Amino acid sequence: MLYNDQCPVCSFEINHYAAYARREGLPIQFDDLNGPDRAAWGIDEDTAARRLYVEHEGKLLSGIPAFIVLWQQMPRYNWLARLVALPVVKQVAAATYDYVLAPVIYRWHLRRKARAA
């Protein structure tokens, strides 16, 4: 999966998943978009900063579909994957992520970058 480790929200959540995956010996790779691994994804930095990405079985997924696949790979979060994959729940979750959460987190990312420059 590809995520922004410089984002406090993203790093908190994804580092939690990464620690769980390591403890359980799950074969999930977590790549920081700010490191050299992003190039292998073929996604530019700005695009990568806008959403969470997961590559699974040769398919590149982003947003809620990516979260669902990630959660499906982790036994502790299978229930969440099943819940969010339900038709109405998935539509609401996707709309919330696409139109509220991801844009707010992305704008926050841009402000942090501007302050650092």
N, C-alpha and C positions, 0 to 999 in steps of 0.2 A: 504494500500500500504506500501511497505517496501523500505526505501531509506537511504542514508548515510547523516545524519545531520551534520557530521564533514567535509563534502566536501563543500567548499564554493559555487561551481556551483550548486550542488544538493540542498543544503539547501536554497539557494536563490530562485530557481524555485519552489521547493516543498513547502516551507513555504508560498510562494505566493498562491499556490493552497489551502493549508490548511486554510489560513486566509479567502480566498474566500468561501471555503466549510463551515466554521464556520458561517460566515456572512449570508450565504444563508440557513443554517440549513440542509446541505446535509449530509447524513449518510455515510461519507467516513472516514475511520480510517487511520491515518498516523503514521507508526511505524518506529522509528529510529533503524537501524541495530546495533547500538552501545549500545542499551539499552536492558532491559530484555525481551522486546516483540519479539525479533528476534527468540528466542527459539521456540515460538509457530509456527513459519513459517517452521521449519524443514530445514532451510538453514544455512550452516556454514557461519561464518563472511566473509571469503575470497570470497566465491561464491556470497554472498549478495552484497559485495562491487563492484563487476564487472558490475552489471546491476541494473536497476530499476525493481521491482517486484510488481505485483498487483494480488490479489486473488479476483475473481469475479465469482459468481454463481458456486462455488466449483472448479473452474479451476485456476491454477497458471499460470500466463502469465508474460513474461519478455520482455524488450526492447520495440520496437515500438508497438507491439500488446498490451503491458501493458499501454503505453501512450494513445493509441486509446481508450481503455476501460475507463481509467481515464477521458479523455476529454469528452467521451460520458456521463459521470455521472454529468458533470458540464455544465449547460445550456449556459454559456458564451463561452464555448470552443467546443460546438457541431459542429460548422462550421469547426474547425480545425480537429476534429475527422473524419468528412466526407471527408475533403480534403486529409488527410494523408492516409485514408483507400482506396483511389482510387488505382487501380492496379499498374500503373507505379510509382506513387508518393510513394506508400507503399514500393515498391522494392528499390527505391533510398533512401528513408528515413531509411529503415532497414539496408541497406548496409552501409550508412554513420554512423549510430549509432553503428552497430556491429563492423565495421572495422576501424573507425576513432574516433568518440566521446567517446564511452564507454572505449576503450583501453587507450586513452589519459587521461581521467579522472581517471581511475583505477591506472595508473602509477603515476599520481599526488598524489593520495591517499597513495600509497605505500611510496613515497618520504616523505610525511608529517608524516606518521607513523614512518619512520626510523629516521627522525630529532627529533621527540618527544621522542624517546627511549633513 
